[in-house]
Amino acid sequence: MIRTKNARKRTVDLVKGKVKRSVGPLRRDDRLKAEGRVDQGVGKSEAPVNRRSGKAGYVLTQVGNALKW
């Protein structure tokens, strides 16, 4: 499976968020825990958008190839 730049960024956001959410309570830092929630939310919300854009790119490539003859 080819990992796009967006997919890697999404994975980094998810992991970064999970780490911040785990470390926040240990350090008694509510702000860090909240940042972790935000990072995880960003990573999760980008997933459907990236899937759709990947499919759209595939369809456009197929149409372009069909028009070349």
Secondary structure in CASP SS format (residue, H / E / C, confidence):
PFRMAT SS
TARGET T0000
AUTHOR 0000-0000-0000
METHOD secondary structure of the structure
MODEL  1
M C 1.00
I C 1.00
R C 1.00
T C 1.00
K H 1.00
N H 1.00
A H 1.00
R H 1.00
K H 1.00
R H 1.00
T H 1.00
V H 1.00
D H 1.00
L H 1.00
V H 1.00
K H 1.00
G H 1.00
K H 1.00
V H 1.00
K H 1.00
R H 1.00
S H 1.00
V H 1.00
G H 1.00
P H 1.00
L H 1.00
R C 1.00
R C 1.00
D C 1.00
D H 1.00
R H 1.00
L H 1.00
K H 1.00
A H 1.00
E H 1.00
G H 1.00
R H 1.00
V H 1.00
D H 1.00
Q H 1.00
G H 1.00
V H 1.00
G H 1.00
K H 1.00
S H 1.00
E H 1.00
A H 1.00
P H 1.00
V H 1.00
N H 1.00
R H 1.00
R H 1.00
S H 1.00
G H 1.00
K H 1.00
A H 1.00
G H 1.00
Y H 1.00
V H 1.00
L H 1.00
T H 1.00
Q H 1.00
V H 1.00
G H 1.00
N H 1.00
A H 1.00
L H 1.00
K H 1.00
W C 1.00
END
